[in-house]
Amino acid sequence: MNKNELIDGLADKCGFSKADSGRAVDCILDCITGELKKGGEVRLIGFGTFSVSKRAARQARNPQTGATIQVPASKQAKFKAGKALKDAVNR
């Protein structure tokens, strides 16, 4: 399912217009992104948790040349599924 299919599904299931559904999906994604940018986390009980993980700087090797390169530190967005979501998927 892509974003447009999600918008269509929301419109069909909830009776919203596609325009309202699109704005709702965009707003939710913007809220989650904004909180992760601040270093926070978003917990949706029963669904899961969006959080930010920090990756330390490290050395790696270029497989083509064999040269050592420095990979800078970065932040990684993570999602951990909640129990209700795991149970629903495994039924």
Beta strands, then each sheet from edge to edge (+ up, - down):
strand 1: 42-44
strand 2: 48-55
strand 3: 58-61
strand 4: 68-71
strand 5: 74-81
sheet 1: 1+ 2- 5+
sheet 2: 3+ 4-
end
